[in-house]
Amino acid sequence: MVKRISFPRVEGIASRQAHTDLPNASYERELGHEGFYGSATQMYHRHPPTGWIRIEGPLRPRAFDTVKLDRMFSSPWQATELLRNDFVSVRLWCTQGDMDHLVRNGDGDELLFIHQGKGQLYCDYGHLAVAEGDYVVIPRGTMWRIETDDVLITLMVEATGDHYGLPEKGLVGRHAIFDPAILDTPTINNMFKAQQADNEASVIVKRANQLTTMTYPFNPLDALGWHGDLMPVRINWRDIRPLMSHRYHLPPSAHTTFAVQRFVVCTFCPRPMESDPGALKIPFFHNNDDYDEVIFYHKGEFFSRDNIHPGMMTLHPCGLTHGPHPKAFEKGVKAKRKETDEVAVMIDARDPLTVADSAKKIEWNDYVDSWKGSGK
């Protein structure tokens, strides 16, 4: 057993509390472990910690414009992979029409976030309507397919070799952020029964990123009923009630929606801004030294970023300071906004992420230079 060296000290000019009443003309930077859960120190700098004039080498903030991905695919196994490591795969799937086959993921649980459109999902457990803003967790091994008349754009986050769960909510209790009772599940309704037939049907199974096709003389989605505690679940971001503090800017970990052993998925939802005069009104500069941070921007104006539009995705790798853009910092200091209207999905990955070639083709290469400025 290894116990971290941990005993608070104060040196030089510092705030008495993190993220509040910063010393004049200073910029706070948090060095932390375990994604805001572990040991941490706040530094107070004369200059913005993101005020670099150049970065040379592979480690840099990166941004990708998925709006430029205009290819449609009939199967989620054809979805465009953007980022991956051994424990998570992030893909974007654009489709329209009815899937003519079933799919089954043998590699891990699948999380779908519906960025655009709506459709009907059929799976082992029944029928589930899906629409813009929905998260759908599909357990590993579940057979499923989607029918849609609209263009459906879905962010897919695979928990490779693992399963999605809910985060520990500690002092705020199990009903905070969202009550688990609000999670919707598939039903064996008339729509599900109507699609059952004795026509030949195929299931394409993904295992170790290889595909195998199983063919049946009937539709295998033929369940009469089920009982248990393993099933797909759905929640819309509009059902999430974010934690708030008018006197303190909460870290991203306070907005965790789903947890896996090697990464977490957080949701940034509209909320009031901090109103206490001494509280930060924007995300604090931080290192987040144990995680690569990915944010997919769904809708609204992103209060910590500039020149970012819905459908973009950013990657802030471990090893570099993360923080607001200069214009966003200025707005925060002047408390120009009273509430946020952004909706975004954040993935914090414990292991380094690899950028796929398909993502490099839609990369905004000047993103690294977008912090140039005084931040004042």
N, C-alpha and C positions, 0 to 999 in steps of 0.2 A: 504494500500500500504506500502510495506517494502522497504526501500532504504538501500542498502549495505553500510557499512562503507568503504569508499574508498578515500584515500589521500596518494600519493606516498611519501615514505621516504627511506633513504639510511642509513645503519648502517655498520660500520666496512669496511672490504676490499670487494669491489664489482665492477663488470663491469659497465660501463656507459650505455651500451645497452644490452638487453637480447640476449643470444646466440652468442655474439661476444666479442672478445678480453678478454677472461676469465683471471682472475688473475693467476699468475704463480702457478703451482702445485695445482690447485683447480679443483673441480668437480661441475658443475652447476646442480641444481635440481629445477624444477619449481613446485610450489604449485599453482594450478589453479582451477577455478570453471567454470562450463558451457562448458566443453569440449573445452577449449582454447579460448572461447569467453568472459569469465567473468573476474573478478578480479584475479590477479596473482602476485606472488612474486618469484623472483629467489634467491635461497640460494646458497652459495659457500662453499663447504666442503673440508676438508683435505683428505677424503677417498671416494671411489666410493659409492654412496647411495645404490647400490645393492650388496655391499660386505659382505653380511651376511654369517655366517658359518653354520647356521641351521635355519629352520622355523618349529615351532611346532604348530599344530592346522589346522583348515580347510582352512584358507586363505593362498594361495600360488600360484605362477605361475604354470600353467598346460599346457601340450602339448599332443596332440592326433594324432596318425598316421592313417589317414583314408585309406591309401593304404592297410591296413590290413583288410578292409571291402570288402570281396570278394563275398558277396551274391548278386545275381541278383533278381530284383523284377519287375514284369510287370506293377505295378501301383505305382504312386508317393505316394499314401496313405500308402504304405508299406515301404517307405524310412526310413532309420535309423535316428532316432532323436538323436542329439548330445547335444544340449543346448537349454534351453527355459526359459522364464518367462511369465508373463501374456500378454506381448505385442509383443513378437517375438519368433519364433521357428526356429531353425537351423537344417536342415536335410541334409543327403547325399543320393542321389538316384543313384543306378547303375542298368542299364537296357540294354536289347538288343532285337530287334525285334519290331513288331508293337503292340501297345496297342489295345486290343480287346474291349475296352470300353472308354467312355468319363468320365472326372472328372470335378467337379465344387467345388470350395472352398467357402463355406459360412461363413468362419471365418475371412477372410481378404485377402488383395492383396498378390500375390505370386511373388517373385523375383527368377528367375532361373539364375544361372551362370554356363555356360557349361565349365566344367573343362577338359573334354576329349570327342572326338567324334563329330558326326554331325547327323542331322536328319531333319525330316519334321514335323512341328507343324501345326495342323489343329485346328481351334477354331471358335467360333461364327462369327468372323470377316473375316475369310478367311484362306489363307495358308501363312506360314512364314518359310523359311529355317533357321535352327539354326546350329551353328558350334562352335568349340572350341574358347573360349574367349568372347562369346556373353553373355550379360545381356539381359534377357527378363522379362519385367514387365507384369504380367497377372492380370488385375483388378478382384477384388472380384466378384464372381457370373458368371465368364466367363466359358463356357464349352470348353474343349480342350483335345487333345490327341497327342501323338508323335509316328512317325514311324521312325525306324532306323535299318540299317544293321550293323552298328558298335556298339561296346560297348560305351554306353553313360553314362558319370559320371557327375552328376549335383549337385551343391550346391543349396539348396532350402532355402530361407529366407522368412518366412511368417510374414507379418505385421498384427498381430492379432488385429482385430477390428479397423483397420486403413488403410490408403491408401498411396502409394508412391507418392512423389512429387520431384521437383528439388530444390536444395538449393538456398538461396539468394546469389547472386554473388557480390553485393555491388559495390565497386569502379571499379572492373575490367569489369563490364558490362555483359549483358545476353549471349553474344556469347563466353565468356571465358570458358575454360576447354573443353566444347564441345558446338557447336551451336545446339540448339534444332532442327534445320532443318535437322540434320543428323540422327535423330531418324527414324528408319524404322517401318512400320506398316504392318499388314497382308493385302493381296490382294485377291480379288475374281477372281482367275485366272483359267486356264484350269485344273490344278492339284486339286484345291478345288472343281470345278464342277464335276470332274471325280469321286470323292469319295462320292458324293451324291447318295443315293439309297433308295429304299423302303424296305430294309431288316431290321429286328428287331435290335434295338440298345439300349444299356443301358448307363445310366449316374450315376456315383457313387458320391454322394454329401457328403462333409464333413462339419458338423456343430457341434460346441461344441465338437470337436474331436470324434463325432459319425458318422457312415456312413449309408446312405440311398441310395438304388438303385431304380432308375426310369427307366422304360422300355417303349420304343416307338416302334410302328410298322414301323418306318422309321428312317433314320439318321437325328437327329435334327440339324445337321450342314448344313442347307439347305437355307442359306441366299441368297437372290437375290442382296442385296446391303445394304448400311448403310450410315448414316452421323451423325456427332457429334464430341465431343471432349473427349470422354471416349473410350479408345481402348488399346490393348497391344502395347508395343513399344520394339524395340530392338536396342542395341548399343554394339559394340565390344570395348574391352579395347584399341584396336589399333586406334580407332577413338577419344580417349581421349587425349587432349593436356595439360599435367599437368602444373600448375603454377610453375614458377621457379624464384629463385633469386640467383645470383652468390655471393651476399654479406651477405645472411641471410638464415639460415635453417628454412624453413616454417613448421608450425605445421601440424599434420595430418588433421586437419579440412580444410586446404586449398585444400585437395584432395577429398572432399565430392562429391559423384556422385548422391546419392539419399537420401532424408530426410523424416523421419516419426516423429511423435510427440515425441516418447519415444526412438528412436534410429536413427542412421545415418549409411549409407553404403559408405565407401570410397574406392578408387582404387589407389594403388601404381603402377605407370607405370615407365618404363625406362626414365631416365632424366640425364642431366649433373650434376655432383657434384658441390657444391659450390667451387668457385675458389679464393675468397678473403682470404688472409692469416689469417685474424682474425676471420673468420666465422667458426662455427661448421660444420663438414663434416658428421656428424652422428646424429640420433635423440637424443635430449637432455633427460637427466634423468627427469622424471616428475611423479607426483602423479595421475593426471587426477581424482581428488577426487569425481567426480560426476558420473563416468561411469565405467562399466566393458568393457574391450577391448578384442575383438576377432579378430584374423588374420588368414585367410585361404591362404596358400601359393600355388600359381598356377604354377609359373615357374620362372626360373632364380636363381641367387645366392642372398640370402637375406642379404643385407649389414649390417644389425644391429644384425644378429643372427649367431650362430654357430651350426653345426650339425642339420640343418633343411633342409628337402628336400620337393619338390613339393608334395602336397597332405596332408601335415601336417596342423594342426590347433592348435593355442595357445590361451589360456585364461589368461589374466592378470587382476585380479579382483581389483575393487576399494578398496583402503585402503593400497595397497602396492606400492612402487616405481617401475616404469617401466624404463627400460633402456637397452642400447646395451650390448651384451656379451663382456667380456674382450678382446678377439681377435679382434672383430669388432671395439671396442673402439680404440685399438692400431692402426689398419689400418686407422681409421678416423683421429687420431691425426697426423699420418705421411703422410696423404693425398696420400695414395697409389693408390686409385682408382679415375679415372676421370669421370666416369659415372656409373649409376646403370643399371642393366639389370633385376631387379626383377619385377614380376607382382604378386600382392597380393590383396585380398579383406579384408577390415577391417570393422567390425561391432562394433560400440560403443553403448552400451546399458545403458540407464539411470537407469534401475532397475536390481537388482542382478540376475544373471543367475544361473540356476540349471544344474548340469552336469548329463546327463542321464546315466543309467547303461550301455548302449551299448557303450558310450564313455569311461567309466572307463575301459572297457575290452581292449581298444586299447591305453591306456594312457602310455606315457613315464614318469615313476614315478621319474626318476632322473633329470628331467628338472629343478626342483627347485635348484639343486646343480650345474647347468651348469654356474652359475655366479661366482663360486669360483675362485679366482685369484685376482691379484692386480689391473688389469685394466690399468697398466702402460706399 
